[in-house]
């Protein structure tokens, strides 16, 4: 998976304003320093290693520190523009969910209502055990807080926060951004947000073809979530399971088939075009254990995942 150099720009700017030698860390990892300064694409896993190296050599929580320091515009020009074009937090979140797939290929954003709260949720394509994960999760969480603050005021904090990373006692919660109620080792990251209970992330769009196109795009995006089912997805669209099934059937689509095809294509792409381990791939495709992934992949292609990769490499 790849990350735009724009994603690492705030880290570089933070280091340079504080005379932190980030170049040595990049050079040690054989990252292309000049490309990191320009518009380019970099391997996401190498970027995460770079952040971990900064933390090791400088003894600072780089993802958290940059998240606290950077303005929304420094974090992401594209997301800042989405905020500027939106009239409310609800509209901003709708735009963010729909547009994020065009900005990166390894982070998913969605909303869900549970236990009396709306949550703005996020999940990386990398598992929490990957080196550097916590730095990217801290940065992403604080970026979402900054996004909400654009609409709710600079002092707003989510009353509750969930993180995938494990709790490290020596790392203090950034209390200027978050309330103390933070749950660690959760299955995804999330912040509780202040929007109306009747909020719908997706509003029907008049033209049936356009509606179906948008819904299919969302199914293909969320297919890589392990818990992605039609029962989970239909309320996001403000409809029942039966209504969604009926609307998809009008255009000849079946929810499960669209979901499985998306997972299949993702697995084939990663096996053919990346050097990721099979363990990393099954996580990124939406499975929580190797045996279920192997069973599904053999049903899709007639081959085991290792055998398929070997054939494609010959």
C-alpha positions as CSV (number, residue, x, y, z in Angstrom):
1,X,0.0,0.0,0.0
2,X,1.1,3.5,-0.7
3,X,0.8,6.9,1.1
4,X,1.0,10.3,-0.5
5,X,4.0,12.4,0.5
6,X,1.4,14.9,1.5
7,X,0.6,12.7,4.5
8,X,4.1,13.0,5.8
9,X,4.6,16.7,5.0
10,X,3.3,17.9,8.5
11,X,5.8,15.5,10.2
12,X,8.7,16.9,8.1
13,X,7.6,20.5,8.8
14,X,7.3,19.8,12.5
15,X,10.8,18.4,12.6
16,X,12.3,21.3,10.6
17,X,10.7,23.9,12.8
18,X,12.3,22.2,15.8
19,X,15.6,21.4,14.2
20,X,14.9,17.6,14.5
21,X,17.1,15.6,12.2
22,X,14.5,13.7,10.3
23,X,16.8,13.2,7.3
24,X,19.1,10.8,9.2
25,X,16.1,8.7,10.1
26,X,14.9,8.5,6.5
27,X,18.4,7.8,5.2
28,X,18.9,5.0,7.7
29,X,15.7,3.3,6.3
30,X,16.7,4.0,2.7
31,X,13.7,6.3,2.1
32,X,14.1,8.8,-0.8
33,X,14.6,12.1,1.0
34,X,14.0,14.2,-2.0
35,X,10.8,12.4,-3.0
36,X,9.6,12.9,0.6
37,X,9.8,16.6,0.0
38,X,7.9,16.5,-3.3
39,X,4.5,15.2,-4.5
40,X,5.0,11.5,-4.7
41,X,3.9,8.1,-3.4
42,X,5.8,6.2,-0.7
43,X,5.3,2.7,0.7
44,X,3.0,3.1,3.7
45,X,4.8,0.5,5.8
46,X,8.1,2.3,5.3
47,X,6.5,5.6,6.4
48,X,5.3,3.9,9.6
49,X,8.9,2.6,10.2
50,X,10.2,6.2,9.7
51,X,7.8,7.5,12.3
52,X,8.8,4.8,14.7
53,X,12.5,5.6,14.1
54,X,11.8,9.3,14.9
55,X,10.2,8.3,18.1
56,X,13.1,6.0,19.0
57,X,15.8,8.6,18.3
58,X,14.1,11.7,19.5
59,X,12.1,10.1,22.4
60,X,8.8,11.8,21.5
61,X,5.4,10.5,20.5
62,X,5.7,11.9,17.0
63,X,2.1,11.1,15.8
64,X,0.6,12.7,18.9
65,X,2.9,15.7,18.9
66,X,2.3,16.6,15.3
67,X,-1.4,16.0,15.7
68,X,-1.5,18.5,18.6
69,X,0.7,21.0,16.7
70,X,-0.6,21.0,13.2
71,X,-3.6,22.9,11.9
72,X,-6.3,21.1,9.9
73,X,-4.8,22.7,6.7
74,X,-1.3,21.4,7.6
75,X,-2.7,17.9,8.3
76,X,-4.5,17.6,5.0
77,X,-5.3,20.3,2.5
78,X,-8.0,18.1,0.9
79,X,-9.8,17.5,4.2
80,X,-9.5,21.2,5.1
81,X,-11.1,22.1,1.8
82,X,-14.0,19.6,2.5
83,X,-14.6,21.4,5.8
84,X,-14.6,24.8,4.2
85,X,-17.1,23.7,1.6
86,X,-19.5,22.2,4.2
87,X,-22.2,24.2,6.1
88,X,-22.3,21.9,9.1
89,X,-20.5,19.0,10.8
90,X,-23.1,16.6,9.5
91,X,-22.5,17.8,5.9
92,X,-18.7,17.8,6.5
93,X,-18.8,14.1,7.7
94,X,-20.9,13.1,4.7
95,X,-18.3,14.6,2.4
96,X,-15.4,13.1,4.4
97,X,-16.8,9.6,4.2
98,X,-17.6,9.8,0.5
99,X,-14.3,11.5,-0.5
100,X,-11.7,9.7,1.6
101,X,-11.5,6.7,-0.7
102,X,-10.2,9.2,-3.3
103,X,-7.4,10.5,-0.9
104,X,-5.9,7.2,0.3
105,X,-6.1,3.4,-0.2
106,X,-5.7,2.1,3.4
107,X,-7.9,4.1,5.8
108,X,-11.6,3.7,6.0
109,X,-13.9,6.3,7.7
110,X,-17.5,5.7,8.6
111,X,-20.1,6.6,11.2
112,X,-22.3,4.5,13.5
113,X,-24.7,5.0,16.3
114,X,-24.3,2.8,19.4
115,X,-24.8,3.1,23.2
116,X,-26.5,6.5,22.9
117,X,-23.7,8.1,20.8
118,X,-22.8,8.8,17.2
119,X,-19.2,7.8,16.5
120,X,-16.9,8.9,13.8
121,X,-14.9,5.7,13.2
122,X,-11.7,4.9,11.4
123,X,-9.6,1.8,10.7
124,X,-6.2,1.4,9.0
125,X,-5.4,-1.4,6.6
126,X,-2.5,-2.3,9.0
127,X,-2.9,-4.3,12.2
128,X,-1.9,-2.6,15.5
129,X,1.1,-4.9,15.9
130,X,2.8,-3.2,12.9
131,X,5.7,-1.0,13.9
132,X,4.7,2.7,13.8
133,X,1.0,2.0,14.0
134,X,0.4,3.9,17.2
135,X,1.9,7.1,15.7
136,X,-0.4,7.0,12.6
137,X,-3.4,6.3,14.8
138,X,-2.7,9.1,17.2
139,X,-2.2,11.5,14.3
140,X,-5.4,10.3,12.5
141,X,-7.5,10.6,15.7
142,X,-6.3,14.1,16.5
143,X,-6.9,15.1,12.8
144,X,-10.5,14.0,13.1
145,X,-10.9,16.0,16.3
146,X,-9.5,19.0,14.5
147,X,-12.0,18.4,11.7
148,X,-14.9,18.4,14.2
149,X,-13.5,21.5,15.9
150,X,-13.8,23.4,12.6
151,X,-17.6,23.3,13.2
152,X,-17.9,22.9,16.9
153,X,-15.2,25.3,18.2
154,X,-11.6,25.1,19.2
155,X,-12.3,23.9,22.7
156,X,-14.5,20.9,21.7
157,X,-13.4,17.4,22.8
158,X,-15.1,14.1,22.2
159,X,-16.6,12.7,25.4
160,X,-15.3,9.2,24.6
161,X,-12.6,7.9,22.4
162,X,-11.7,4.4,21.2
163,X,-8.3,3.3,19.9
164,X,-7.0,0.1,18.3
165,X,-3.5,0.5,19.9
166,X,-2.6,-1.0,23.2
167,X,-2.4,1.3,26.2
168,X,1.1,2.3,27.2
169,X,1.1,3.7,30.8
170,X,4.0,6.0,30.1
171,X,2.1,7.8,27.3
172,X,-0.1,10.6,28.6
173,X,-3.5,11.2,27.0
174,X,-3.5,14.6,25.2
175,X,-6.1,16.2,27.5
176,X,-6.3,19.4,25.4
177,X,-7.9,17.2,22.7
178,X,-9.5,14.3,24.4
179,X,-11.5,13.6,27.6
180,X,-10.0,11.0,29.9
181,X,-12.5,8.3,28.8
182,X,-10.3,6.5,26.3
183,X,-10.7,2.8,25.5
184,X,-7.7,1.0,24.1
185,X,-7.3,-2.3,22.2
186,X,-10.7,-1.8,20.5
187,X,-11.4,-3.3,17.1
188,X,-11.3,0.1,15.4
189,X,-10.7,3.8,16.3
190,X,-13.5,6.2,17.0
191,X,-14.5,9.5,18.6
192,X,-17.9,10.3,19.9
193,X,-19.4,13.2,18.0
194,X,-22.2,15.7,18.7
195,X,-24.7,15.3,16.0
196,X,-28.5,14.6,15.9
197,X,-29.7,11.0,16.6
198,X,-31.5,11.0,13.2
199,X,-28.4,11.7,11.2
200,X,-28.0,9.7,8.0
201,X,-24.6,9.4,6.4
202,X,-26.1,8.8,3.0
203,X,-29.2,10.5,1.6
204,X,-30.9,9.0,-1.5
205,X,-30.0,11.0,-4.5
206,X,-33.1,11.3,-6.7
207,X,-31.6,9.6,-9.8
208,X,-31.7,5.8,-9.2
209,X,-28.6,5.1,-11.3
210,X,-26.6,7.6,-9.3
211,X,-27.9,6.2,-6.0
212,X,-26.9,2.7,-6.9
213,X,-23.5,3.8,-8.1
214,X,-22.8,5.5,-4.7
215,X,-24.1,2.6,-2.7
216,X,-22.0,0.1,-4.7
217,X,-19.0,2.3,-4.1
218,X,-19.6,2.2,-0.3
219,X,-20.1,-1.6,-0.3
220,X,-16.8,-2.1,-2.1
221,X,-15.1,0.3,0.4
222,X,-16.5,-1.2,3.5
223,X,-16.2,-4.8,2.3
224,X,-12.7,-5.1,4.0
225,X,-14.2,-4.5,7.5
226,X,-14.5,-8.0,9.2
227,X,-17.9,-7.2,10.6
228,X,-19.4,-5.9,7.3
229,X,-22.8,-7.3,6.9
230,X,-26.1,-6.0,5.3
231,X,-27.5,-5.8,8.8
232,X,-24.7,-3.4,9.8
233,X,-24.8,-1.4,6.5
234,X,-28.5,-0.9,5.9
235,X,-29.0,1.5,8.9
236,X,-26.2,3.6,7.6
237,X,-28.3,4.3,4.6
238,X,-31.4,4.9,6.7
239,X,-33.3,1.8,5.5
240,X,-34.0,-1.7,6.5
241,X,-32.2,-4.8,5.3
242,X,-35.2,-5.8,3.1
243,X,-35.4,-2.3,1.5
244,X,-31.7,-2.3,0.6
245,X,-31.9,-5.8,-0.8
246,X,-34.9,-4.7,-2.9
247,X,-33.2,-1.6,-4.2
248,X,-30.0,-3.5,-5.1
249,X,-32.0,-6.2,-6.9
250,X,-33.7,-3.6,-9.1
251,X,-30.3,-3.1,-10.8
252,X,-29.4,-6.8,-10.7
253,X,-27.1,-6.7,-7.6
254,X,-26.9,-9.0,-4.6
255,X,-25.2,-7.5,-1.5
256,X,-23.2,-10.6,-0.6
257,X,-21.9,-11.1,-4.2
258,X,-20.8,-7.5,-4.4
259,X,-19.0,-7.7,-1.0
260,X,-17.3,-11.0,-1.9
261,X,-16.2,-9.8,-5.3
262,X,-14.6,-6.7,-3.7
263,X,-12.7,-8.9,-1.2
264,X,-11.6,-11.2,-4.0
265,X,-10.3,-8.4,-6.2
266,X,-8.5,-6.8,-3.2
267,X,-6.8,-10.1,-2.3
268,X,-5.8,-10.8,-5.9
269,X,-4.3,-7.3,-6.3
270,X,-2.3,-7.6,-3.1
271,X,-1.0,-11.1,-3.9
272,X,-0.1,-10.1,-7.4
273,X,1.3,-6.6,-6.9
274,X,2.7,-6.4,-3.3
275,X,5.2,-8.2,-1.2
276,X,2.9,-8.2,1.9
277,X,2.8,-11.4,3.9
278,X,-0.3,-13.6,3.6
279,X,-1.1,-12.6,7.2
280,X,-1.1,-8.9,6.3
281,X,-3.2,-9.6,3.3
282,X,-6.0,-11.5,5.0
283,X,-6.2,-8.6,7.6
284,X,-6.5,-6.0,4.8
285,X,-9.1,-8.0,2.9
286,X,-11.5,-8.3,5.9
287,X,-10.7,-11.6,7.6
288,X,-9.6,-12.1,11.2
289,X,-7.9,-15.5,10.8
290,X,-5.9,-17.2,8.1
291,X,-8.0,-20.4,7.8
292,X,-11.2,-18.5,6.9
293,X,-9.3,-16.4,4.3
294,X,-7.6,-19.5,2.8
295,X,-11.0,-21.2,2.5
296,X,-12.6,-18.1,0.8
297,X,-9.7,-17.6,-1.5
298,X,-9.7,-21.2,-2.7
299,X,-13.5,-20.9,-3.3
300,X,-12.9,-17.8,-5.4
301,X,-10.0,-19.0,-7.5
302,X,-9.4,-22.7,-7.0
303,X,-6.0,-22.0,-5.5
304,X,-4.5,-21.4,-2.1
305,X,-3.2,-17.8,-1.6
306,X,0.5,-18.9,-1.6
307,X,0.0,-21.1,-4.7
308,X,-1.8,-18.2,-6.5
309,X,1.1,-15.8,-5.7
310,X,3.6,-18.4,-6.9
311,X,1.8,-18.8,-10.3
312,X,1.6,-15.0,-10.8
313,X,5.3,-14.6,-10.1
314,X,6.4,-17.2,-12.6
